[in-house]
């Protein structure tokens, strides 16, 4: 076989044997999340939702919740704000499905008894699906961090006084919604139902994007979130302290630069 043909054959073999990490990470996410949604749709009270302890489900999560892989060198689709928003929304929707599992089931109860039953269902979901939820909510921190970078790039391309009214409203809505997601995840540190591993997973992801999230919040909003964490040190596991300190430091900033100007 001529040396040139042998070289071409070697290159083709290398492509065919390339690991999944070289595949289109966005396509992997779309396919895996669609498969997980299909499994969720088949869930019953007896079977429950898909669990990470199932190797097939764990494989799906490796494509859905690996934020660093997806956003380290995003494909062309993820340079688009709308397509990136769709990824974040899908991941949050999957997480909320775990959180609210069973809430739609009819119960022969009403009033206070029904409220208590629903509360107990959520508690049970947190106990059963804490690993799955914490992975998806940690992923949402990476996803929103990616979105913030896209939005800042877009709005920094022109002076603030040149931004139109509708665009200002769009930036404000984005900042507000993103701040709500970030605040919810950060405050999980004080929720008793999450274990230390789950809290650490979410807080470390939140800490990686603490500066970016603080920059889009108006200073009073940063101060409120910082104040809400005042008692977070009570019985705090030492494993959570570094991430929480990073988040607090970012929230202590008082300047308003970037997207917070439109909040």
Secondary structure by P-SEA (a helix, b strand, c coil): ccaaaaaaaaaaaaaaaccccccaaaaaaaaaaaaaaaaaaaccccccccccccaaaaaaaaacccccccccccccccccaaaaaaaaaaaaaaaaaaaacccccccccccaaaaaaaaaaaaaaaaacaaaaaaaaaaaaaaaaaaaaaaaaaaaccccccccaaaaaaaaaaaaaaaaaaaaaaaccccccccaaaaaaaaaaaaaaaaaaaaaccaaaaaaaaaaaccccccccccaaaaaaaaaaaacccccccccccc
